[in-house]
Amino acid sequence: MSLEDYRCSPPQSYIRVKRFNEAVRLMKTGQFEALTAVAHALDFHDQSHFIRDIKAFSGLTPTNLSHNADDFHHGQAGYFYLA
């Protein structure tokens, strides 16, 4: 997904999508023991912003997403859920 895909959206929307995709990627690697470390690594202002964005893009809490991260697959537009 490029910035061009979001040309009619505010830059913050692009940043939120990119951070969500990176959060899923980091959860899949298992390199972080705590989800707060993922949020910190991605420069979320606080835990509530991290939770809000994860829920907005996945419909899951960060904990549920981390348990189901392997069900999210990377496509051209980023990660998406395959049920």
N, C-alpha and C positions, 0 to 999 in steps of 0.2 A: 504494500500500500504506500503510495507516494503522497507527498504534500499536495500534488495536483488533484488527487481524488477528493481532497477536502477544501478545494479552492473557494467554495461558498460557505464554508464553516469557519468559525473562529479558530485561531491557532491552538487554543486550549483543547478543542475537540481532538485534534490530531495528536497532541501530546498525551491525552488520556488514553486513546486507542493504542499508541505505541507503548505506553507504560503497562497497560493491561497485557499486551502480547509478550512483553518482556517478563512480566510477573509469571505468566503461565510457563514460559520457557525456563525461568529459574526454579519454579516449583517442580518441573519435570526433571531437572538435573539432580535435585535432592541435596544440593550443596549447602543449603541453609537449614539449620535445625529448627528455627522459629520463624513464623510468618512475619513477625515484627522486623526480623532482619531483612526479609525480602522488601518490606515496605520502606525500610531505612535505605537499603541499597538503591532503590528507585526514587529516592528523594520525595516521598510523600510527606506532606506537612505533618500529618498525624495519623493515628490508626483509623480514625473515623473516615478520613478521606480515602484511605486504602480500601476499607470495607465497602464504602459507597461505590467506588469505581468497579471493584470486583463484582459486586452484586448487579450493578447496572449492565455490565457487559456479559456476564455469564448466567445471572439468575441464581447464583450460588453464593454462600458465604465463603470467605477465603479458606476456612478449614475444609469445607466440603469440596471446594475446587482443588485444594492440594491433594485430597484423597482420590479425586477423579481426574487429575491432570492428564493422565495417559489417554483419557477419552476425548481430549481436545486435540485437534489435528491442525497443523499449520497449512494454510493455503495462501494464495496470492494476496488476499486481503488481511491475513493474520490468522489468529487461532479461531476455530469454531468447534462446536460440540457435535459429536456424532453419537446419537443415542442408540 
